[in-house]
Amino acid sequence: MNTYDVNDIDGCDEVIYRNMKNSLREGYDFMVGHFLALDHVGHSISSINNSKMEDQISKISKFIEEII
């Protein structure tokens, strides 16, 4: 999977979610994650007021809630 494909807004973050979950199990005290899909939407759609942007923000929020 090419996570740098700007048109991939559905699958690119799955790798990030999986890797962050696995890393958290190892007991890191601090972690930074870069969710590429949000960037991809921003670069491929001229308006941030878009349902795709809202979907990506919702996915990230759910992920953060899950790991907390």
Contacts in CASP RR format, 6 or more apart in sequence:
PFRMAT RR
TARGET T0000
AUTHOR 0000-0000-0000
METHOD contacts of the structure
MODEL  1
MNTYDVNDIDGCDEVIYRNMKNSLREGYDFMVGHFLALDHVGHSISSINN
SKMEDQISKISKFIEEII
1 8 0 8 1.000
1 11 0 8 1.000
1 12 0 8 1.000
1 15 0 8 1.000
2 8 0 8 1.000
3 12 0 8 1.000
3 15 0 8 1.000
3 16 0 8 1.000
3 36 0 8 1.000
4 36 0 8 1.000
5 12 0 8 1.000
5 40 0 8 1.000
6 40 0 8 1.000
6 43 0 8 1.000
6 44 0 8 1.000
7 40 0 8 1.000
7 44 0 8 1.000
8 37 0 8 1.000
8 40 0 8 1.000
9 37 0 8 1.000
9 40 0 8 1.000
9 41 0 8 1.000
9 44 0 8 1.000
9 52 0 8 1.000
9 56 0 8 1.000
10 37 0 8 1.000
11 37 0 8 1.000
12 36 0 8 1.000
12 37 0 8 1.000
12 40 0 8 1.000
13 35 0 8 1.000
13 36 0 8 1.000
13 37 0 8 1.000
13 56 0 8 1.000
13 59 0 8 1.000
13 60 0 8 1.000
16 33 0 8 1.000
16 34 0 8 1.000
16 35 0 8 1.000
16 36 0 8 1.000
17 63 0 8 1.000
20 31 0 8 1.000
20 33 0 8 1.000
20 63 0 8 1.000
20 67 0 8 1.000
21 67 0 8 1.000
23 31 0 8 1.000
24 31 0 8 1.000
24 67 0 8 1.000
35 56 0 8 1.000
35 60 0 8 1.000
37 56 0 8 1.000
37 59 0 8 1.000
38 53 0 8 1.000
38 56 0 8 1.000
38 57 0 8 1.000
38 60 0 8 1.000
41 50 0 8 1.000
41 52 0 8 1.000
41 53 0 8 1.000
41 56 0 8 1.000
42 48 0 8 1.000
42 53 0 8 1.000
45 52 0 8 1.000
45 53 0 8 1.000
47 53 0 8 1.000
END
